[in-house]
Amino acid sequence: MKRGLFFFLSFFLMVIPLHSEATYITDDMRVMLRSDAGTDRRIIAMPKSGTRVEVLEESEDGWSKVRLPNEKEGWLLTRYLTPGPPAKEVNARLKSENEALKQRANTLSEENVRLKRGRNDLQKALSSQTQNAKASKESYEALKKGSSEYLSLKASHDKASKDLATKTKRQAELEEKLKALQDSQTLQWFLGGAAVLFVGLIVGFMSRRPRRRPSLL
């Protein structure tokens, strides 16, 4: 009885269930997954290096019970397990990630160049628009000044034209009055001359008339 109990305790200590955790098959090899702990047990699978397995139990004699990704369970030597992915797999993944990062860096570099080119184009366009706006403002100010001068000149021209029209009308009126006055003076001179001539004729006629001599009776 004691001997049976001792055997049971020894077997129980040798095979200790562990918490489920992910481990990996070590580098560059295929290991034999057996139906039970021991090299004489039946081989049920040969997972390759890098296969992720779930450790279910470990024994003190260097064997571990694992579960494969396809849910198959079996025993293999613990020395073939590693707590992390194999270095080859890690290196391959890191190399792939490095290539992806390089490609991403090249893409970002090209994008940076494109953005710089776009920024330079925008700066040139902004500078050109600023110059155009400045030129437009100067043209507007010149036009505004020219318009102001034009309006001032137009007002002066209109005033001068109005004054000229008024003076022309006044001159015409004065000329008409002067002509009327001249016509009146001419008429007066004509009438005066005619009167003088008429008086002269009468005087001459009377002076040529023979005088009667007084009779001596």
C-alpha positions in Angstrom: 0.0 0.0 0.0 2.8 2.4 1.0 4.7 1.5 -2.1 1.7 2.2 -4.3 1.1 5.6 -2.7 4.8 6.5 -3.1 4.6 5.6 -6.8 1.5 7.7 -7.2 3.1 10.8 -5.5 6.2 10.5 -7.6 4.3 10.3 -10.8 2.1 13.3 -9.6 5.2 15.4 -8.9 6.8 14.4 -12.2 3.8 15.5 -14.2 2.7 19.0 -13.0 -0.1 20.8 -15.0 0.9 24.3 -16.0 -1.1 27.4 -16.9 -1.7 27.7 -20.6 0.9 29.8 -22.2 2.2 30.3 -25.8 5.7 29.1 -26.7 7.4 28.2 -29.9 9.4 25.4 -31.6 13.1 26.4 -31.6 15.1 27.2 -34.8 15.7 25.3 -38.0 14.3 21.9 -37.2 11.3 19.6 -37.0 10.6 18.0 -33.7 8.6 14.8 -33.0 5.3 15.2 -31.2 4.6 11.9 -29.5 1.5 10.4 -28.0 3.1 10.3 -24.5 6.4 11.3 -22.8 9.2 9.1 -24.0 11.2 8.5 -27.1 9.6 5.1 -27.6 6.1 6.6 -27.9 4.3 6.9 -31.1 5.0 9.9 -33.3 1.7 11.8 -34.0 3.1 15.0 -35.7 6.3 16.7 -36.7 5.8 20.5 -36.2 8.3 22.7 -37.9 10.5 25.4 -36.4 8.6 28.5 -35.4 5.3 26.7 -34.8 3.4 28.3 -32.0 2.2 25.8 -29.4 0.4 25.9 -26.1 2.1 24.2 -23.2 -0.4 22.2 -21.1 1.9 20.2 -18.7 5.6 19.8 -18.0 7.3 16.8 -16.4 10.6 16.7 -14.5 12.2 14.4 -17.0 12.3 17.1 -19.8 9.0 16.5 -21.5 6.2 18.9 -22.2 2.6 18.3 -23.2 1.6 20.8 -25.9 -1.4 21.7 -28.1 -0.7 22.6 -31.7 -2.6 25.3 -33.7 -4.7 22.5 -35.2 -5.8 21.5 -31.7 -3.7 18.3 -31.8 -2.1 17.5 -28.4 1.0 15.5 -27.7 4.4 15.3 -25.9 7.8 16.7 -27.0 11.1 17.4 -25.4 11.1 20.7 -23.5 14.5 21.7 -24.8 12.9 22.2 -28.2 10.7 24.9 -26.8 11.6 28.6 -26.5 9.5 31.3 -24.7 9.6 33.6 -27.7 9.6 33.3 -31.4 12.7 31.7 -32.9 15.5 34.1 -33.8 15.2 33.3 -37.5 11.5 34.1 -37.5 12.2 37.3 -35.4 14.9 38.3 -37.8 12.7 37.6 -40.8 9.9 39.6 -39.3 12.2 42.4 -38.3 13.7 42.4 -41.8 10.2 42.6 -43.3 9.3 45.4 -40.9 12.5 47.2 -41.7 11.8 46.9 -45.4 8.3 48.2 -44.8 9.7 51.1 -42.7 12.2 51.9 -45.5 9.5 51.9 -48.1 7.4 54.0 -45.8 10.3 56.4 -45.3 10.9 56.6 -49.0 7.2 57.3 -49.5 7.3 60.0 -46.8 10.5 61.5 -48.3 8.8 61.6 -51.8 5.7 63.1 -50.2 7.9 65.6 -48.4 9.6 66.6 -51.6 6.2 66.9 -53.3 4.8 69.0 -50.5 7.9 71.3 -50.6 7.5 71.7 -54.3 3.8 72.5 -53.8 4.7 74.9 -51.1 7.2 76.6 -53.4 4.6 76.8 -56.1 2.1 78.3 -53.7 4.7 80.8 -52.5 5.4 81.8 -56.1 1.7 82.1 -56.9 1.2 84.1 -53.7 4.0 86.4 -54.6 2.7 86.9 -58.1 -0.8 87.6 -56.8 0.7 90.0 -54.3 2.5 91.9 -57.1 -0.7 91.8 -59.2 -2.7 93.2 -56.3 -0.1 95.9 -55.7 -0.2 96.8 -59.4 -4.0 96.8 -59.4 -4.0 99.1 -56.3 -1.6 101.5 -57.9 -3.6 101.5 -61.1 -6.8 102.1 -59.1 -5.1 105.0 -57.2 -3.9 106.5 -60.5 -7.3 106.0 -62.0 -8.9 107.5 -58.9 -6.5 110.5 -59.0 -7.0 110.8 -62.8 -10.8 110.7 -62.4 -10.6 113.3 -59.6 -8.5 115.5 -61.9 -10.8 114.8 -64.8 -13.9 115.8 -62.7 -12.1 118.9 -61.5 -11.1 119.8 -65.1 -14.6 119.0 -66.3 -16.1 121.3 -63.7 -13.7 124.1 -64.6 -14.5 123.5 -68.3 -18.2 123.6 -67.7 -17.9 126.8 -65.6 -15.7 128.4 -68.2 -18.1 127.3 -71.0 -21.0 128.7 -69.0 -19.1 132.0 -68.4 -18.2 132.2 -72.0 -21.8 131.6 -73.1 -22.9 134.3 -70.7 -20.3 136.8 -71.9 -21.0 135.9 -75.6 -24.6 136.6 -75.0 -23.8 139.8 -73.3 -21.5 140.8 -76.1 -24.2 140.0 -78.7 -26.6 142.2 -76.7 -24.0 145.0 -76.5 -23.3 144.7 -80.2 -27.0 145.0 -81.0 -27.3 148.0 -78.8 -24.2 149.5 -80.4 -25.6 148.9 -83.9 -28.9 150.4 -83.0 -27.1 153.4 -81.5 -24.9 153.7 -84.6 -28.0 153.4 -86.8 -29.7 156.1 -84.8 -26.7 158.4 -85.0 -26.4 157.8 -88.7 -30.0 158.7 -89.1 -29.6 161.8 -87.0 -26.5 162.7 -89.0 -28.4 162.1 -92.2 -31.4 164.1 -91.1 -29.1 166.8 -89.8 -27.3 166.9 -93.1 -30.5 166.9 -95.0 -31.8 169.8 -92.9 -28.6 171.7 -93.4 -28.8 171.1 -97.1 -32.4 172.1 -97.3 -31.8 175.2 -95.3 -28.8 175.9 -97.6 -30.9 175.4 -100.7 -33.6 177.8 -99.3 -31.0 180.4 -98.5 -29.4 180.1 -101.8 -32.6 180.3 -103.7 -33.6 183.3 -101.8 -30.2 184.9 -102.4 -30.5 184.5 -106.2 -33.9 186.0 -106.3 -33.9 189.5 -108.0 -34.7 192.4 -105.7 -37.2 195.0 -106.8 -36.0 198.5 -107.0 -38.1 201.1 -105.2 -40.1 203.3 -107.6 -39.5 207.0 -107.7 -42.9 208.4 -108.1 
